[in-house]
Each structure stands twice: as structure tokens, then as C-alpha cells.
Amino acid sequence: MKLEKLKTSNNKYKYIVIGVIIAASILTLINILPSKASYRNTESIPLMTGTINYKLPDLNTIAMYKDGVETTEMPGAGYEIDQENSYCYTTDSKQHDDVTLATDSEGNLVIGKLKKGSKCYLYFVKESLSKKTLAKLEAAKGGSKYTIDTSLEKGSFGKAGSDSISNTLYSYPENGDKTYVFRGNVTDNWLRFAGKTWRIIRINSDGTLRVIFQCNSNSCTDTTGTATNAVSSIAYNTDYGDNTYVGYYYGTKGSSDYSQTHSNKGGKSTIADEVTKWYGTNLNSYTSKISGSTGFCNDRRVSTADSSYTGNGTSTTKTAYKPRERFYSKTSVTPDLSCDKNDLYTLNTDAGSGNGALEVPAALITADEVALAGMIYGSSNSSNWLYTNQYYWTLSPYVYNSSDGSAFVFDVYSGGSLGYDRVSWTEPGVRPVINLKANISITGKGTSTEPFVAT
């Protein structure tokens, strides 16, 4: 009996051993079969800070991708989860609509409302600095989310309408990321900084806030436009008889070489000198809050789109510049936020992209930014937030016209449209533009009565 009993017991253990071997074989096959992703059979997920501990029955499988390439480690600082492509679902392949997959403002991965037996595909992309600043503005507004309108990314567009707009930003590509633009009859892009009132042009792709001077006090709430919205009226450049003078800083007059004509080493324009002096008087003590690496584009690339302008941007050759190609006599436009390094005016070159020619981290708005905000050439738009009932200069070159013997630059007309004028004209105003660093503190609602406050 003992032998028979022992034999029965051995059979039982034999069956158990065989079962274990079969189960192990199945698991091995599962792990080596081709699939959408490689699954990690560990009991913790490394995060940017700390870990999530779980039991295998709670979370069956996880796959991770970094910049579209499969990875075995979750990336750290500088990356965030791609919320559009990342997802989790249960073993019956029903996707979890209520699962939260996000990266918080501190760079930590957030997985909320995960269900037992989930499979997760996590895609990581380089961190969007503009989105972080977007979240900062939303937090200041009490968590009120902006509607992000992507229509500008789909192709050319015209001027903005006259309806009052709040809680809406327009996305547009910049430097491989996105910038977020205030466009139209905006009611919530007011900001106070350094004892003055500004309007936010856009959130730059590097997370800085580009703002334009509105008035010289903390209390102005003007929305109809007055001549007080400029710090002065002055020529863009009192010298005008050469292609070099379309430059914010210019090169060598009379040169037949393009790089010498636009070298930035000949001197600074009249308006650059004015902005530099104004900054020194009004903002010098706030420089730690203002980015010196975020640039201002004085786009001097030569256009060949018009056969009547055949010059190469040198001396007094009849030359058209790229901003003219984009905006002159156009009811539908496609702004371009790219910029050659020589034309990208920065205070320093620590970001590796700018020319480092500026003496202070301030300049002017560009024609491309005016168009993104909703103003176009030759079509008045007095309801647009950039309207001030006066002329003011932009940073964007127009042409050198040898017939007139003068350089021309784009400006904003008093009726609220893009136009152009001789650089020597003294009526247009100066509206300084600065870029506030991404790490500034923001409070307030952004309205004229409860503006954002940057400190």
C-alpha cells in the first residue's frame, strides 16, 4: 500500500512538474513572439521621480517608445508622455477612455484610473516648453483651459474677425515645436510687468512669453487704441540709401557682397538705438526676468518672386525681401517663423542659434507675428488687439527701391493693417517687445481689469 500510495504521489508531482513546464513554455513563447511592443515583466515602473509598485495581475504588460523608437527604460528629464498616442486597455482590448496619461508641470508621469489587467503603450516625446508655459497661464486663470485652435497650421489664412475672443489660443509651428498665438479681438492677453502694461503676442516654442509694450503704467485698460501705446515716434533709420539700412543693425554701405552688406557690424539703426536707450532707463533692473537667448527675426533673405526686383540685397540693387513675398498684397498669408542665424537678433548666443548682436534683450514685433495676430496687408482691422490708432514699426524688411533711392520696412498702419514705409519716415511709433523667461511667476486672469502679473 505504501508503494502504491507512493506511486500515486509521484504521479501527482510528475503532473505538476509537467504543468509548470508547459506554462513556462507558453510564457516564453509569448515573450518571444513578434508583437506591437516588448513587455516588461518587472514589478515596478521607474519614473522620473520614484516608482509605481504593482502586482503582475494588476498590470499585465507595458511597452514604451521614445521618439518613436522602442525603449526598455522610461526617459527622464526633457521628455513627456505623448497624450494623443499613449493609451491603456484591458485584456479584452476595450480601451480605457477615462485613464489619465500625462506629464505634470514637474516632469512626473501621471497614470490615473488604471484598471486591473491593463496593457499600456506609452509614447514619450521631447518636452514641449511652450505647453508648460501654457499650463502656467491656465493655472493662473484658476485652471480654466484654453481652447487650442489648430486652423492656422492647415495652410494659408486671412485676417481675424471682429468677434471678442477669450480663452482661445492658435497653435502654429516653430522650431520643431509649437507656438501659441493670441489672435483677433482678444480680451485676455493683458499683462503687467516692471510697472508697465503689456500685451502677450504669443507663447514662444522655448516657453518664453513674447510681450509688446501697451502703456507706461500698471493701470491702463485702453482697448480702443491711442497714441500712448508707443514710447516715441521715430525713423526706423535716418540713413536710407542702401540695402544695408533695412537691418535692425546694419553692415557696410556700398558693398557688393551680401554678407558684408548685412553683417550687423556697421552700426545699429535709429530705432534699435531708441529701444536700447528706453530699455536702459525702464527695464535694466529687470533683466534677470527677461530672456537674452530668445531671438527677434529681422528676415533679410532675398526674394526672387517678383521679376521687377532682381537685386541680390547689396548696395543699391533693386531688391525685395522674403517678408514682402509673404505679405504684400496678400489676402491669404502663410507666416514663416524660421530665421537665419545672422538675422536672429539675440543678446547672447548661449542657445546656439542667435547672432548675439543686441545690447539689450528687446526689439520689435515682426510682420509674421502681426499676420498671425490677424492683421494683413491693405485691409483695416480696428477690432484687432494690435490696433492702436497709430502707425508703428515692425522688424521686417520690405524692399530697397532704387527708383526711390530708399530702403523700406513693414509697419502697422493706423487703421489696423500691415503696410510699409521708407525707413526715414518719422511718424511711426516704437513699441518695444521683450521675451519673459519661462520660469517667471504668473498670477491674474489676463483681462484688462485683472491682467496677468509677471514677477
C-alpha positions as CSV (number, residue, x, y, z in Angstrom):
1,M,0.0,0.0,0.0
2,K,2.8,2.3,0.8
3,L,4.4,1.6,-2.5
4,E,1.1,2.1,-4.3
5,K,0.5,5.3,-2.4
6,L,4.0,6.5,-3.1
7,K,3.5,5.7,-6.8
8,T,0.3,7.8,-6.9
9,S,2.0,10.6,-5.1
10,N,4.9,10.6,-7.6
11,N,2.4,10.7,-10.5
12,K,0.8,13.7,-8.9
13,Y,4.1,15.6,-8.7
14,K,5.0,14.5,-12.2
15,Y,1.8,16.1,-13.5
16,I,2.6,19.2,-11.5
17,V,6.1,19.4,-12.9
18,I,4.8,18.9,-16.5
19,G,2.2,21.6,-16.0
20,V,4.8,24.0,-14.8
21,I,7.0,23.2,-17.8
22,I,4.1,23.8,-20.2
23,A,3.1,27.1,-18.5
24,A,6.7,28.3,-18.6
25,S,6.9,27.3,-22.3
26,I,3.8,29.3,-23.1
27,L,5.1,32.3,-21.3
28,T,8.4,32.0,-23.1
29,L,6.6,31.9,-26.5
30,I,4.5,34.9,-25.6
31,N,7.7,36.8,-24.7
32,I,9.5,35.9,-28.0
33,L,6.6,36.2,-30.4
34,P,6.6,39.4,-32.5
35,S,4.2,42.0,-31.2
36,K,3.4,45.7,-31.1
37,A,5.9,46.2,-28.3
38,S,8.2,44.4,-25.9
39,Y,6.7,43.9,-22.5
40,R,8.4,44.4,-19.2
41,N,7.8,41.6,-16.7
42,T,9.1,43.5,-13.7
43,E,7.1,44.6,-10.7
44,S,7.9,48.3,-10.8
45,I,7.8,51.1,-13.3
46,P,10.7,53.5,-13.0
47,L,9.5,57.1,-13.1
48,M,11.3,60.4,-13.3
49,T,10.9,60.5,-9.5
50,G,10.3,57.3,-7.6
51,T,8.4,54.2,-8.8
52,I,4.9,52.8,-9.1
53,N,4.8,49.3,-7.4
54,Y,2.2,46.9,-8.6
55,K,1.4,43.2,-8.8
56,L,1.5,41.5,-12.2
57,P,-2.2,40.6,-12.1
58,D,-2.9,44.4,-11.8
59,L,-0.9,45.5,-14.8
60,N,-0.2,42.7,-17.3
61,T,2.0,44.4,-19.9
62,I,3.7,47.7,-20.7
63,A,5.5,48.9,-23.8
64,M,7.4,52.2,-24.1
65,Y,8.6,54.3,-27.1
66,K,11.0,57.2,-27.1
67,D,10.8,59.5,-30.1
68,G,9.0,56.6,-31.9
69,V,11.7,54.0,-31.1
70,E,11.1,51.2,-28.7
71,T,12.9,51.6,-25.4
72,T,13.4,49.5,-22.2
73,E,13.7,52.5,-19.9
74,M,11.4,55.3,-19.3
75,P,13.1,58.6,-20.4
76,G,13.8,61.2,-17.8
77,A,14.0,65.0,-17.8
78,G,13.4,66.6,-21.1
79,Y,10.7,64.2,-22.2
80,E,6.9,64.0,-21.6
81,I,4.2,61.5,-22.4
82,D,2.5,61.9,-25.8
83,Q,-1.1,62.1,-24.7
84,E,-2.5,61.7,-28.2
85,N,-0.8,58.4,-28.9
86,S,-0.4,56.8,-25.5
87,Y,-3.2,54.5,-24.2
88,C,-4.1,51.7,-21.9
89,Y,-6.7,48.9,-22.4
90,T,-7.9,45.8,-20.6
91,T,-7.3,42.2,-21.7
92,D,-10.5,42.3,-23.7
93,S,-9.0,45.1,-25.8
94,K,-11.6,47.7,-24.6
95,Q,-9.7,50.9,-24.4
96,H,-9.9,52.9,-21.2
97,D,-11.4,56.3,-22.1
98,D,-11.1,57.5,-18.5
99,V,-7.4,56.6,-17.9
100,T,-5.2,59.6,-17.3
101,L,-1.8,59.6,-19.0
102,A,0.1,62.8,-18.6
103,T,3.2,64.6,-17.5
104,D,2.8,67.1,-14.8
105,S,4.5,70.5,-14.5
106,E,7.3,69.0,-12.5
107,G,8.1,66.4,-15.2
108,N,6.5,63.4,-13.4
109,L,4.5,60.8,-15.2
110,V,0.8,60.6,-14.1
111,I,-1.2,57.5,-14.6
112,G,-4.7,57.8,-13.2
113,K,-7.8,55.5,-13.1
114,L,-5.8,52.5,-14.3
115,K,-7.8,49.2,-14.2
116,K,-6.7,45.7,-13.2
117,G,-5.4,43.7,-16.1
118,S,-4.4,46.7,-18.2
119,K,-2.0,46.7,-21.1
120,C,-0.3,50.1,-21.7
121,Y,1.5,51.6,-24.6
122,L,3.4,54.7,-23.5
123,Y,4.9,57.0,-26.1
124,F,7.4,59.7,-25.0
125,V,8.4,62.8,-26.9
126,K,10.6,65.7,-26.2
127,E,9.1,68.0,-23.6
128,S,7.1,70.9,-25.1
129,L,8.3,74.0,-23.3
130,S,5.5,76.1,-24.8
131,K,2.9,73.7,-23.3
132,K,4.5,74.1,-19.9
133,T,4.0,77.9,-20.1
134,L,0.5,77.3,-21.5
135,A,-0.3,75.3,-18.4
136,K,1.1,78.1,-16.2
137,L,-1.2,80.6,-17.7
138,E,-4.1,78.2,-17.3
139,A,-3.2,77.7,-13.7
140,A,-3.2,81.4,-13.1
141,K,-6.7,81.7,-14.6
142,G,-7.9,79.2,-12.0
143,G,-7.4,76.1,-14.1
144,S,-9.5,77.4,-17.0
145,K,-8.3,75.6,-20.1
146,Y,-7.6,77.4,-23.3
147,T,-9.3,76.1,-26.5
148,I,-6.4,75.4,-28.9
149,D,-7.4,76.3,-32.4
150,T,-5.2,74.4,-35.0
151,S,-6.7,76.0,-38.1
152,L,-3.7,78.2,-38.8
153,E,-1.5,75.1,-39.1
154,K,-3.6,73.8,-42.0
155,G,-2.5,76.3,-44.6
156,S,-2.7,80.0,-45.5
157,F,-5.3,82.2,-43.8
158,G,-6.6,85.7,-43.8
159,K,-7.3,88.4,-41.2
160,A,-9.0,87.7,-37.9
161,G,-12.7,88.5,-37.4
162,S,-14.1,91.2,-35.1
163,D,-15.8,88.9,-32.5
164,S,-14.4,89.2,-29.0
165,I,-12.3,86.2,-28.2
166,S,-11.2,84.8,-24.8
167,N,-9.8,81.5,-23.6
168,T,-8.6,80.7,-27.2
169,L,-5.1,80.3,-28.5
170,Y,-3.9,79.4,-32.0
171,S,-1.1,77.0,-32.5
172,Y,1.5,77.4,-35.2
173,P,4.8,75.5,-35.9
174,E,8.0,77.0,-34.7
175,N,11.4,75.3,-34.3
176,G,10.1,71.8,-34.4
177,D,7.5,72.6,-31.7
178,K,4.5,74.9,-31.5
179,T,4.0,78.5,-30.6
180,Y,0.6,79.6,-29.2
181,V,-0.7,82.9,-30.5
182,F,-3.3,85.4,-29.3
183,R,-5.3,86.3,-32.4
184,G,-8.3,88.6,-33.2
185,N,-10.3,90.7,-30.8
186,V,-8.5,89.3,-27.8
187,T,-9.8,90.2,-24.3
188,D,-7.4,88.2,-22.1
189,N,-3.8,88.8,-23.1
190,W,-3.1,91.7,-20.8
191,L,0.0,91.6,-18.6
192,R,1.7,93.8,-16.0
193,F,5.4,93.7,-15.7
194,A,8.0,96.2,-14.5
195,G,5.4,98.8,-13.6
196,K,4.0,98.8,-17.2
197,T,1.2,97.2,-19.1
198,W,2.0,94.8,-21.9
199,R,0.0,92.6,-24.3
200,I,1.1,88.9,-24.8
201,I,1.8,88.3,-28.5
202,R,2.4,84.6,-28.1
203,I,4.0,81.8,-26.1
204,N,7.3,81.0,-27.9
205,S,8.3,77.5,-28.6
206,D,11.0,77.8,-25.9
207,G,8.4,78.6,-23.3
208,T,9.1,82.3,-23.0
209,L,6.3,84.9,-23.3
210,R,6.7,87.4,-26.0
211,V,5.0,90.7,-25.0
212,I,4.6,94.1,-26.6
213,F,4.5,97.5,-24.8
214,Q,1.0,98.8,-24.3
215,C,1.4,101.7,-21.9
216,N,3.7,103.2,-19.4
217,S,1.7,102.4,-16.2
218,N,0.1,99.5,-14.4
219,S,-3.3,100.9,-14.7
220,C,-4.1,101.5,-18.4
221,T,-7.0,99.5,-19.7
222,D,-7.4,101.1,-23.1
223,T,-8.8,98.8,-25.7
224,T,-9.7,101.4,-28.4
225,G,-6.2,102.5,-29.3
226,T,-4.4,105.7,-28.6
227,A,-1.0,107.3,-29.4
228,T,0.1,106.5,-25.9
229,N,0.8,102.9,-26.9
230,A,4.2,103.7,-28.3
231,V,7.2,105.0,-26.3
232,S,8.1,107.5,-29.1
233,S,7.7,108.2,-32.8
234,I,10.9,108.0,-34.7
235,A,12.5,106.9,-38.0
236,Y,13.4,103.3,-38.4
237,N,16.7,104.5,-39.7
238,T,17.7,108.1,-40.6
239,D,20.1,106.6,-43.2
240,Y,18.2,105.0,-46.1
241,G,20.1,105.0,-49.4
242,D,21.4,101.4,-49.3
243,N,20.1,97.8,-48.8
244,T,22.1,97.6,-45.6
245,Y,19.6,100.0,-43.9
246,V,16.7,97.5,-43.8
247,G,18.8,96.0,-41.0
248,Y,18.0,96.5,-37.3
249,Y,21.8,96.5,-37.1
250,Y,23.4,97.1,-40.4
251,G,26.6,96.3,-42.3
252,T,28.7,98.1,-45.0
253,K,27.2,100.7,-47.3
254,G,28.0,100.3,-50.9
255,S,29.3,96.7,-50.6
256,S,28.8,94.3,-53.5
257,D,29.0,91.4,-51.0
258,Y,25.7,90.3,-49.3
259,S,27.4,89.1,-46.1
260,Q,29.2,92.4,-45.7
261,T,26.0,94.4,-46.5
262,H,24.1,92.7,-43.7
263,S,26.9,91.9,-41.3
264,N,25.4,93.7,-38.3
265,K,28.9,95.3,-37.7
266,G,28.4,98.7,-39.4
267,G,26.2,100.2,-36.7
268,K,22.7,100.0,-35.2
269,S,19.6,101.5,-36.7
270,T,18.0,104.6,-35.3
271,I,15.1,102.6,-33.9
272,A,17.5,100.0,-32.3
273,D,19.3,102.8,-30.6
274,E,16.0,104.2,-29.3
275,V,14.9,100.7,-28.0
276,T,18.3,100.3,-26.3
277,K,18.1,103.6,-24.5
278,W,14.5,103.0,-23.4
279,Y,15.3,99.6,-22.1
280,G,18.3,101.0,-20.1
281,T,16.0,103.6,-18.5
282,N,13.0,101.4,-17.8
283,L,13.9,97.7,-17.7
284,N,17.6,97.4,-16.9
285,S,16.9,96.3,-13.3
286,Y,14.5,93.5,-14.6
287,T,17.0,91.8,-16.9
288,S,17.1,88.7,-14.8
289,K,13.4,88.1,-15.8
290,I,13.9,88.7,-19.5
291,S,15.4,86.2,-21.9
292,G,18.5,87.1,-23.8
293,S,18.5,84.0,-25.9
294,T,15.1,84.1,-27.5
295,G,15.6,86.0,-30.8
296,F,13.8,88.6,-32.9
297,C,13.9,87.9,-36.6
298,N,15.0,90.7,-39.0
299,D,14.4,88.4,-42.0
300,R,16.8,89.7,-44.7
301,R,16.5,86.7,-47.0
302,V,16.2,87.9,-50.6
303,S,13.0,87.1,-52.6
304,T,13.1,86.3,-56.3
305,A,9.3,86.0,-56.6
306,D,8.9,89.4,-58.3
307,S,10.6,89.8,-61.7
308,S,10.8,93.6,-61.2
309,Y,13.1,93.1,-58.2
310,T,16.2,91.4,-59.4
311,G,18.8,92.7,-56.9
312,N,20.8,90.5,-54.5
313,G,20.4,92.6,-51.4
314,T,23.7,94.5,-51.9
315,S,24.4,98.2,-52.3
316,T,21.6,100.0,-54.3
317,T,20.4,97.0,-56.3
318,K,16.6,96.8,-56.5
319,T,15.9,94.1,-54.0
320,A,12.8,92.5,-52.5
321,Y,13.0,90.6,-49.2
322,K,11.1,87.5,-48.1
323,P,8.6,89.2,-45.9
324,R,7.3,91.1,-49.0
325,E,6.8,87.8,-50.8
326,R,4.7,86.5,-47.9
327,F,2.6,89.6,-47.2
328,Y,2.5,92.2,-49.9
329,S,-1.0,92.5,-51.5
330,K,-2.0,89.1,-50.0
331,T,-5.4,88.4,-48.6
332,S,-4.3,84.9,-47.6
333,V,-0.9,84.5,-45.9
334,T,1.5,81.9,-44.6
335,P,3.8,83.4,-42.0
336,D,7.3,81.9,-41.6
337,L,8.9,81.8,-38.1
338,S,12.2,80.3,-39.3
339,C,15.2,82.6,-39.3
340,D,18.8,82.6,-40.5
341,K,21.2,82.9,-37.6
342,N,22.6,86.2,-38.9
343,D,19.1,87.7,-38.8
344,L,18.1,86.3,-35.5
345,Y,18.8,89.1,-33.0
346,T,19.7,88.0,-29.5
347,L,21.6,89.4,-26.6
348,N,23.7,86.3,-26.2
349,T,24.4,83.0,-28.1
350,D,24.0,80.5,-25.3
351,A,21.2,78.8,-27.1
352,G,23.4,78.4,-30.2
353,S,21.0,80.0,-32.6
354,G,21.2,83.8,-32.4
355,N,23.6,86.4,-33.6
356,G,24.4,87.9,-30.2
357,A,24.4,91.4,-31.7
358,L,21.9,93.0,-29.3
359,E,23.0,95.3,-26.5
360,V,19.7,94.7,-24.6
361,P,17.2,91.9,-24.9
362,A,14.5,93.9,-26.7
363,A,13.5,94.7,-30.2
364,L,10.2,94.9,-32.3
365,I,7.3,92.8,-33.4
366,T,7.6,91.1,-36.9
367,A,5.3,91.2,-39.8
368,D,4.8,87.5,-39.4
369,E,3.6,88.0,-35.8
370,V,1.3,90.8,-36.9
371,A,-0.3,88.4,-39.5
372,L,-0.6,85.6,-37.0
373,A,-2.4,88.0,-34.7
374,G,-4.9,88.7,-37.5
375,M,-3.8,91.8,-39.4
376,I,-3.0,91.5,-43.1
377,Y,-1.7,93.9,-45.8
378,G,-4.1,96.6,-47.0
379,S,-7.2,95.6,-45.0
380,S,-8.1,97.7,-42.0
381,N,-8.9,95.8,-38.8
382,S,-9.6,98.2,-36.0
383,S,-11.1,95.5,-33.8
384,N,-7.8,93.5,-33.7
385,W,-5.9,93.7,-30.4
386,L,-2.8,95.1,-32.1
387,Y,-4.7,98.1,-33.3
388,T,-3.6,101.3,-31.6
389,N,-5.0,104.1,-33.9
390,Q,-1.4,104.9,-34.9
391,Y,1.4,103.8,-37.1
392,Y,4.2,101.7,-35.6
393,W,7.3,99.9,-36.9
394,T,7.9,96.2,-37.3
395,L,11.2,94.5,-37.7
396,S,10.5,93.0,-41.1
397,P,12.3,94.4,-44.3
398,Y,10.2,95.1,-47.4
399,V,12.4,96.3,-50.3
400,Y,15.2,98.5,-51.4
401,N,13.7,100.5,-54.3
402,S,16.4,102.0,-56.4
403,S,13.9,104.3,-58.1
404,D,13.2,106.0,-54.8
405,G,16.7,105.6,-53.6
406,S,15.4,104.2,-50.3
407,A,15.1,101.2,-48.1
408,F,11.6,100.3,-46.9
409,V,10.4,98.3,-43.9
410,F,6.9,96.9,-42.9
411,D,4.9,98.8,-40.4
412,V,1.4,98.7,-38.9
413,Y,-0.9,101.3,-40.3
414,S,-3.1,103.5,-38.1
415,G,-6.2,101.8,-39.4
416,G,-5.0,98.3,-38.3
417,S,-3.3,96.7,-41.3
418,L,0.1,95.8,-42.5
419,G,1.8,98.4,-44.7
420,Y,5.3,99.6,-45.5
421,D,7.2,102.9,-45.4
422,R,10.5,104.4,-46.1
423,V,12.9,103.8,-43.2
424,S,13.5,107.5,-42.8
425,W,9.8,108.4,-42.1
426,T,9.5,109.7,-38.6
427,E,5.8,109.3,-37.8
428,P,5.5,105.6,-36.9
429,G,5.9,104.7,-33.2
430,V,8.2,102.4,-31.3
431,R,6.5,99.6,-29.4
432,P,9.3,97.6,-27.6
433,V,9.0,93.8,-27.5
434,I,10.6,91.6,-24.9
435,N,10.5,87.9,-24.0
436,L,9.8,87.0,-20.4
437,K,11.6,83.9,-19.1
438,A,9.7,80.7,-18.8
439,N,10.4,80.4,-15.0
440,I,8.6,83.7,-14.1
441,S,5.7,83.5,-11.7
442,I,2.3,84.3,-13.2
443,T,-0.9,85.4,-11.4
444,G,-4.1,87.1,-12.6
445,K,-6.7,86.4,-15.2
446,G,-5.3,88.2,-18.3
447,T,-8.2,90.6,-18.7
448,S,-7.7,94.4,-18.9
449,T,-9.2,94.7,-15.3
450,E,-7.5,91.6,-13.9
451,P,-4.3,91.3,-16.0
452,F,-1.7,88.6,-15.7
453,V,1.0,89.8,-13.4
454,A,4.6,88.6,-14.1
455,T,7.1,88.6,-11.2
